[in-house]
Amino acid sequence: MTDRAHPGVDAYIEGLPDWQQEICRELRDIVWAADPEIEETIKRTVQPYFVPDGNVCALLSTKDHVNLFLYDPTVPDPHHLINRGHGNATGRAIQIYRGDPIHREALVGLLRAIVANNRAGGWRKLGRETPPQL
């Protein structure tokens, strides 16, 4: 465990069935690998969120899968990891079912792009900026 671990996130994960704990721990490790400044927090009473300069992603377990909500609808997804929320105005999701492989390198890249957008003011601001005229 790292010093970035939040006790509320630990408790959330520990309360899940073993197979979901495994997925959440792997996702948590991937999120931490994406950026050394990502911090964990709890929002909406028990929901694990990962933030630097705004929401990057959140975990939510359901009966048959784990959702990784991505809070930036603008980042490219060349590896087609995102399988829910296409066309959503504020975010998209990756639903991971028991036994699904997780493409670590591609997910790290996707999360790094969200963090970069957050640091540049967020996707909403970036979407409103007009490119410089040449």
Sequence and secondary structure as in RCSB ss.txt:
>XXXX:A:sequence
MTDRAHPGVDAYIEGLPDWQQEICRELRDIVWAADPEIEETIKRTVQPYFVPDGNVCALLSTKDHVNLFLYDPTV
PDPHHLINRGHGNATGRAIQIYRGDPIHREALVGLLRAIVANNRAGGWRKLGRETPPQL
>XXXX:A:secstr
  TT  HHHHHHHHTS HHHHHHHHHHHHHHHHH TT EEEEETTTEEEEESSS  EEEEE SSEEEEEES TTS
  TT    B TT SS EEEEEETT    HHHHHHHHHHHHHHHHTT HHHHHH      
